[in-house]
Amino acid sequence: MPDSPSPARIALLGTGTMGVGMTHSLLRAGLPVTVWNRTREKAEPLAADGATVTDSRRRRCATRTS
């Protein structure tokens, strides 16, 4: 039997009104989400909801997990 695929890792860039809503939906679906915002303080509240906050959009998008 083949191994089950690992869940998708999602990086969301921008935590404005739409980004926050999308992040909450993805977290409710049980997906791991990393968020970046130009102003880190605006992304921080999402950490309490289970998202990982990163300082570098370039590093987050360039990182691949298997």
Secondary structure, 3 states (H helix, E strand, C coil): CCCCCCCCCEEEECCCHHHHHHHHHHHHCCCCEEEECCCHHHHCHHHHCCCEECCCHHHHHHCCCC
